[in-house]
Amino acid sequence: PGLAGVFAPDGAVLGTGQQLVQPALARSLEQIADQGPPAIYGGTVGAELVEGARRLGCSLTSEDLSLHRCDVTTSLAAEWDGQQVHVAPPNSQGVVLLQILRALQVGEVVDPLGDGAGLLTALFALTAAERDQGLADPRVADVDVEELLDLQHIESLVAAARASSTDWRTPGAHDRNAHYAHYDHYAHYDHY
C-alpha cells in the first residue's frame, strides 16, 4: 500500500513524463537535514519507521535504532564503462554489483538487456548464491573480497553462467527449478 501510494497515486502506475511526488520522503529528508543522524537513530524519523514496521508485524524498536553504530570504511571500487563504481564493503552486498559488472566486461556482454539477458540472469543467480554462502559481517566471519573480485574467479562465474544460461526472454523456454539446480554443483564455498 505504501509503494502504491507513491508510484500509483491515482490507482495507475505513473507513466513516462508524469511527475513523481514524494511528500513523506521530503519531510523525512528535511528532518534528517535539520537533526542529522539522530533523526533516524532515536528521533522522529526513526519513530515513524518503527511504527510503520510494527504495523507490518516487525519487532524493530526505537531502542534497536538508538543502539545502532556506524563503521566508517573504505569503499570497494571497480571500473565500469569508463567510470569508477564505488560500493560499501561487507557486510554490505555491494561486492555482488562489482562482480556482475566485471563479469559483464570479461564475458563481453554487449547487450545485457537484450541478447545477453540470459547470461545476465545466470550471473545474478551465481553471485546471489555466493552472497548467501559467503558474505557476512567481517567482524565475525572471514570474507575474502579479493578472491570474490579476482579475475580468475570472475572468469569462472562467466563460464558457469554461459554453461547454464538459456533464452530467458522466451516464455516457457526454461524450467526455473531445473535452471537453478545447475548452481548446486557450482557451490565451492568451503573456504568461507
C-alpha positions as CSV (number, residue, x, y, z in Angstrom):
1,P,0.0,0.0,0.0
2,G,2.8,2.5,0.8
3,L,4.5,1.9,-2.5
4,A,1.2,2.0,-4.4
5,G,0.5,5.4,-2.9
6,V,3.8,6.7,-4.2
7,F,4.1,5.1,-7.6
8,A,0.4,4.7,-8.4
9,P,-1.2,7.7,-6.5
10,D,-4.4,7.6,-8.6
11,G,-4.6,3.8,-8.9
12,A,-2.5,3.6,-12.1
13,V,1.3,3.3,-12.2
14,L,2.9,6.6,-13.2
15,G,3.8,6.7,-16.8
16,T,6.6,8.4,-18.8
17,G,6.6,12.1,-18.2
18,Q,4.3,12.1,-15.2
19,Q,5.7,13.8,-12.1
20,L,6.7,11.6,-9.1
21,V,5.9,13.5,-5.9
22,Q,7.0,12.1,-2.5
23,P,6.0,14.5,0.3
24,A,6.6,12.0,3.1
25,L,10.2,11.4,1.8
26,A,10.7,15.2,1.5
27,R,9.5,15.6,5.2
28,S,11.9,12.8,6.3
29,L,14.8,14.3,4.4
30,E,14.1,17.7,5.9
31,Q,14.1,16.3,9.4
32,I,17.4,14.4,8.7
33,A,18.9,17.6,7.3
34,D,17.8,19.6,10.4
35,Q,18.5,17.0,13.1
36,G,21.3,14.9,11.5
37,P,21.6,11.1,12.1
38,P,19.8,11.3,15.4
39,A,16.6,11.9,13.4
40,I,16.8,8.2,12.4
41,Y,18.6,6.7,15.4
42,G,16.2,7.6,18.2
43,G,14.5,10.6,16.7
44,T,11.3,11.4,14.8
45,V,12.1,9.7,11.5
46,G,13.2,6.6,13.3
47,A,10.0,6.6,15.4
48,E,7.9,6.8,12.2
49,L,10.0,3.9,10.7
50,V,9.5,1.8,13.8
51,E,5.7,2.5,13.9
52,G,5.4,1.5,10.2
53,A,7.4,-1.6,10.7
54,R,5.3,-2.5,13.8
55,R,2.1,-2.2,11.7
56,L,3.6,-4.8,9.4
57,G,4.5,-7.2,12.2
58,C,8.2,-6.3,12.5
59,S,9.6,-6.3,16.1
60,L,12.0,-3.4,15.4
61,T,12.1,-0.9,18.3
62,S,13.3,2.6,18.8
63,E,15.8,1.2,21.2
64,D,17.2,-1.0,18.3
65,L,17.7,2.1,16.2
66,S,19.3,4.1,19.1
67,L,21.8,1.2,19.6
68,H,23.0,1.4,16.0
69,R,26.6,2.2,15.5
70,C,28.2,3.0,12.1
71,D,31.5,1.7,10.9
72,V,33.3,4.1,8.6
73,T,35.2,2.1,6.0
74,T,36.9,2.5,2.6
75,S,34.7,1.7,-0.3
76,L,35.3,-1.1,-2.8
77,A,35.7,0.1,-6.4
78,A,35.8,-1.2,-9.9
79,E,35.8,0.5,-13.3
80,W,32.7,0.1,-15.5
81,D,32.2,1.7,-18.8
82,G,34.9,4.3,-18.1
83,Q,33.5,5.2,-14.7
84,Q,34.7,4.2,-11.2
85,V,31.9,2.4,-9.4
86,H,32.1,2.5,-5.6
87,V,30.2,0.3,-3.2
88,A,30.2,-0.4,0.5
89,P,32.3,-3.4,1.6
90,P,30.9,-6.3,3.5
91,N,28.7,-6.6,5.5
92,S,27.1,-4.9,2.5
93,Q,26.3,-6.9,-0.6
94,G,27.9,-4.2,-2.8
95,V,30.6,-6.7,-3.9
96,V,27.9,-8.5,-5.8
97,L,27.4,-5.5,-8.1
98,L,31.2,-5.3,-8.7
99,Q,31.2,-9.0,-9.6
100,I,28.4,-8.6,-12.1
101,L,29.9,-5.5,-13.7
102,R,33.3,-7.2,-14.0
103,A,31.7,-10.4,-15.3
104,L,29.8,-8.4,-18.0
105,Q,33.1,-6.9,-19.1
106,V,35.0,-10.2,-19.0
107,G,32.2,-12.0,-20.8
108,E,32.0,-9.2,-23.3
109,V,28.2,-8.9,-22.9
110,V,27.3,-6.0,-25.2
111,D,23.5,-6.1,-24.7
112,P,22.7,-7.4,-21.2
113,L,19.0,-6.4,-21.5
114,G,18.7,-8.0,-25.0
115,D,20.7,-10.9,-26.4
116,G,22.8,-11.1,-23.2
117,A,19.7,-11.3,-20.8
118,G,20.1,-15.0,-20.2
119,L,23.7,-14.6,-19.3
120,L,23.0,-11.6,-17.0
121,T,20.2,-13.6,-15.3
122,A,22.6,-16.5,-14.7
123,L,25.3,-14.1,-13.3
124,F,22.7,-12.7,-10.9
125,A,21.9,-16.2,-9.7
126,L,25.5,-17.2,-9.3
127,T,26.5,-14.1,-7.5
128,A,23.4,-14.2,-5.2
129,A,24.4,-17.8,-4.3
130,E,27.9,-16.6,-3.4
131,R,26.4,-13.8,-1.4
132,D,24.2,-16.2,0.5
133,Q,27.0,-18.6,1.2
134,G,29.9,-16.3,2.0
135,L,29.1,-12.7,2.7
136,A,28.8,-11.8,6.3
137,D,29.8,-9.2,8.9
138,P,33.7,-9.2,8.7
139,R,33.8,-8.7,12.5
140,V,32.5,-12.3,12.9
141,A,33.4,-14.1,9.6
142,D,36.2,-14.1,7.1
143,V,35.1,-12.6,3.8
144,D,37.7,-12.7,1.1
145,V,36.6,-9.8,-1.1
146,E,39.8,-10.0,-3.1
147,E,39.0,-13.6,-4.1
148,L,35.4,-12.7,-5.0
149,L,36.7,-10.0,-7.3
150,D,39.7,-11.9,-8.6
151,L,39.8,-12.1,-12.4
152,Q,40.1,-15.9,-12.5
153,H,37.1,-16.1,-10.2
154,I,35.1,-13.7,-12.3
155,E,36.0,-15.8,-15.4
156,S,34.8,-18.9,-13.7
157,L,31.5,-17.2,-12.9
158,V,31.2,-16.2,-16.6
159,A,32.0,-19.7,-17.7
160,A,29.4,-21.2,-15.3
161,A,26.8,-18.6,-16.4
162,R,27.4,-19.4,-20.1
163,A,27.1,-23.1,-19.4
164,S,23.7,-22.7,-17.8
165,S,22.1,-19.7,-19.4
166,T,19.1,-20.1,-21.7
167,D,17.0,-17.7,-23.6
168,W,15.2,-16.2,-20.5
169,R,13.3,-13.8,-22.7
170,T,11.2,-16.5,-24.3
171,P,8.2,-17.5,-22.2
172,G,8.4,-21.2,-21.4
173,A,12.0,-21.6,-22.7
174,H,13.2,-22.9,-19.4
175,D,12.2,-24.6,-16.2
176,R,13.2,-22.2,-13.4
177,N,13.8,-25.0,-10.8
178,A,15.9,-27.0,-13.3
179,H,17.8,-23.9,-14.1
180,Y,18.7,-23.1,-10.5
181,A,19.5,-26.8,-9.8
182,H,22.5,-26.3,-12.0
183,Y,24.1,-24.0,-9.4
184,D,24.1,-26.7,-6.7
185,H,27.2,-28.3,-8.2
186,Y,28.9,-24.8,-8.5
187,A,28.9,-24.3,-4.8
188,H,32.6,-24.3,-3.7
189,Y,32.3,-22.2,-0.6
190,D,34.2,-24.3,2.0
191,H,36.8,-21.7,2.3
192,Y,34.4,-19.0,3.7
